[in-house]
Amino acid sequence: MLKRIEARQVRTGMFIEMVEGIWHDPLLSRRRFLLRHESDTLKLNECADAGVVINTTKGLDVRNTSRKIEIDVKAARETIQRSVEVLEDVFGRLQGGDGITVDQVEPVISSVSKSMDDHPAVFISVTRLKSKDEVTFLHSLSVSALMILFSRHLGLDEEVVQTLGTAGLLHDVGKLEIPLEVLNKEGRLNEDEIQLIRDHPEKGHAILSRQEGMSEIVLDVCLNHHERIDGKGYPRKLSHGEISLHARLAAICDVYDAVTSVRPYKAPWSAKEALSWMLANEGHFDRRLVKKFALCLSIASVS
Ligand SMILES: [Fe+2]
């Protein structure tokens, strides 16, 4: 019998008729095969909401536990939908030159924070699927969620954890000033366009500095989340000792979400591929922190 399920429900031993969508990945673009290897199963699971057609007469069916997963996914989707609406309003106000207060993002932080306690893996995987017009909001939401999860794992004070969640939400606010055709450009960027992108931390910092009661942590993360520990980052080329723990932590969550996200034009990296690349990428990240991040994701069953 043919059955359509979500990619996250796929398990080893299922017979896959097809993975819906257009994929460049050799595994995902294959048709009619028995899923034999755990690594292939994990890769399919990473595709979050992609539909997969299985044949239950030739392989295993879904487990009964899928009902619980479906409920978690539904709850995560509802939280994300509500959060995106708040973010649209907050970002719109900032873009229009109106002021915001931290209280306006508080409901988002408390529901993301609760989701990180209840079902972190589900929440983070649902935010991975990003269409072009949602990308800024869902990236912000996902970075916020990862920062809450990771800073809690590191044992930081709960008040700091919540502030880092806010920092995750607002870290890319400077991108509001970059034209969408540059932000979404798929080909090579010219020098002017690269400069526009590189200006976003300072522009974001300037916007947030004008908001009443904005925490120093939020300002620091916004300005410094693209700094690298070898001093080759931007905008200020700070080196290891000059970059705060909060900004180093944000850099990891930011890049991790970017490379593991499903976009219409690219297949995502698996969590394992992303973490291996981050560890091998000498000089970019704080390696000790990346190792702790990998452990944190594995405890939360995200990787
Ligand atoms: Fe950024």
Residues whose N, C-alpha, C, O or C-beta is under 5 A from the ligand:
A	BS01	LIG	H171 D172
